[in-house]
Amino acid sequence: MKHLEFDGKYADLILKGKKRATVRLGRRPNLQFGDEVLIHSGGYAIAKAVIESVESKTVGELTDEDAFLDGFSSREELIEALKEHYHHVTDDSKAHVVVFRLVEKFDKPVTSSDYAYEGNLPTEIAEMALNHLDLPEEDRKLLELFLKSGSLRKAAYKLGGLNKRYLIRDALKRAYEELKKKGLIGPRL
């Protein structure tokens, strides 16, 4: 399942249906119509949603309608928020308007890291995988770096930046699935 992550301040707006879109700058998100996604806010998985559309444009082409879908009162307010989240925002910056529809709100928010591995801690998965699986060399190195660094964030920075977190997450997911297949670990949720 794919994921959409938001600042914690947006959780109530999302759950109340007042924020039904997000504008992301940079490369186009790997999302398309019909994708089911987990909505994360403030470190918690708070809901499931379905992607209704992904429209690419520039910041200069953003409209008040885009702002309203994103929970803002005007295009100008949306652009100010984008400037808080992204360092360099110009009219020519690539923007992607991702519209989603909630299909399930979680009664109790689940920590994002627990949801990803069905309640198992990433450190436990990494340790078990290193001890019990014949891992590809790249995955072994990523899991060792993760354990040595003490956090996913710190390991990602050692790989070149926070945007490298996906490398470690992907290695953890592969390891978790393999551990499940071998019956060494199972869901705790």
Residue pairs with C-beta under 8 A, 6 or more apart in sequence:
1 36
1 37
1 38
2 30
2 31
2 35
2 36
2 37
2 38
3 37
3 38
3 40
3 112
4 22
4 31
4 37
4 38
4 39
4 40
4 49
4 98
4 100
5 40
5 41
5 112
6 14
6 22
6 39
6 40
6 41
6 42
7 41
7 42
7 85
8 41
8 42
8 43
9 42
10 19
10 41
10 71
11 41
11 42
11 44
11 46
11 109
13 19
13 71
14 39
14 41
14 46
14 47
14 71
14 102
15 46
15 47
15 102
15 105
17 102
18 71
19 69
19 70
19 71
20 69
20 70
20 71
20 99
20 100
20 101
21 66
21 69
21 70
21 71
21 97
21 98
21 99
21 100
22 70
22 97
22 98
22 100
23 62
23 66
23 70
23 78
23 82
23 95
23 96
23 97
23 98
24 95
24 96
24 98
25 59
25 82
25 85
25 86
25 89
25 93
25 94
25 95
25 96
26 86
26 93
26 94
27 94
28 54
28 56
28 94
28 96
29 54
29 96
29 98
31 37
31 51
31 54
31 98
32 51
32 54
33 51
33 52
33 53
33 54
34 50
34 51
35 50
35 51
36 48
36 49
36 50
36 51
36 103
37 48
37 49
37 50
37 51
37 100
38 45
38 47
38 48
38 115
39 45
39 46
39 47
39 48
39 49
39 100
39 102
40 46
40 112
43 111
43 112
44 109
44 110
44 111
44 112
45 106
45 109
45 110
45 111
45 112
45 115
46 105
46 106
46 109
47 102
47 103
47 104
47 105
47 106
48 102
48 103
48 104
49 100
49 101
49 102
49 103
50 100
50 101
50 103
51 98
51 99
51 100
52 99
52 100
52 101
53 97
53 98
53 99
54 96
54 97
54 98
54 99
55 96
55 97
55 99
56 94
56 95
56 96
56 97
57 95
57 96
57 97
58 91
58 92
58 93
58 94
58 95
59 79
59 82
59 89
59 90
59 91
59 92
59 93
59 95
60 91
60 92
61 95
62 75
62 78
62 79
62 95
62 97
63 75
64 74
64 75
66 75
66 78
66 97
67 73
67 74
67 75
67 77
67 78
69 97
69 99
70 78
70 97
72 78
72 81
79 89
82 89
82 95
83 89
86 93
110 189
113 121
113 122
114 120
114 121
114 188
114 189
115 189
116 122
116 169
116 172
116 173
117 125
117 172
117 173
117 176
118 176
118 186
118 187
118 188
118 189
119 187
119 188
119 189
120 176
120 185
120 187
120 188
122 146
122 152
122 172
123 146
123 147
124 185
125 172
125 175
125 176
125 179
125 185
126 143
126 146
126 147
126 172
126 175
127 147
128 175
128 179
128 184
128 185
129 135
129 139
129 143
129 175
129 176
129 178
129 179
130 140
130 143
130 144
130 147
132 179
132 182
132 184
133 175
133 178
133 179
133 182
135 143
135 175
138 171
139 171
139 174
139 175
142 155
142 167
142 168
142 171
143 168
143 171
143 172
143 175
145 155
145 158
145 159
145 168
146 152
146 155
146 168
146 171
146 172
148 155
149 155
149 158
152 165
152 168
152 169
153 162
153 165
155 168
156 162
156 163
156 164
156 165
156 167
156 168
157 164
159 167
159 168
176 185
179 185
180 186
